[in-house]
Amino acid sequence: MLLPFFQWCETVWLGRFVVESNWLFPLIESIHLLALALLGGSILVVDMRLVGLGLKGREIKEIAREARPYMNAALIGMVVTGVPLFLSEPIKCYYSPAFWVKMWTLAIALIYTYTIRTKTVRMELVRNTARRHLLVGALSIALWFTVASAGRWIGFS
C-alpha cells in the first residue's frame, strides 16, 4: 500500500543528492547522531529522576522545564537530518523491519512524552506516587531506547 510512496521518495532530488555525494551522508548521519545524544540526555536526565536515580535534591518539574528546550531542539535536529537520510534509501527502509519498529515506536514515544510523561511531571506533588514516577520513567526509557536501537538496527538490515 505504501510502496508507491516509497518508490516516489526514491526519485526526490534531495535523496539523490545525498546518495551521489561522497561526504554528505556521513555528515548528515553525524549531525543526526549528535542530535540523538542531545535528545537522549535531555530525556534521560528527567526519566532517571522519575525512577529515583540522580538529582534527588531537585524537583522533577524543574529538571523537566530546564531539559525541555534541549529535547525540542534535538527532535527538530533529528527530523531535519532524518528526512534526507530516509530519502537517500527509501526502498531499503520500506523493506526493513527495523525502520517500521523505529517509526511506530517513535510515534508512540512522542505521544507518550508530550502527554502522559509531561502530565506526570507537571502534577508532581498533586497525585503522583513513587510507583507512578517509576512506571512513567521506566516506560519512557524503554520507548526511547527502542527508538534508538531500531534506528541503529536499520544500518545493519
Buried (B, 14 or more C-beta within 10 A) or exposed (E): EEEEEBEEBBEBEBBEEBBEEEEBBEEBBEBBBBBBEBBBBBBBBBBBBBBEEEEEEEEBBEBBEEBBEBBEBBBEBBEEBBBBBBBBBBEBBBEBEBBBBBBEBBEBBBEBBEEBBBEBBBEBEEEBEEEEBEBBBEBBBEBBBBBBEBBEBBEEE
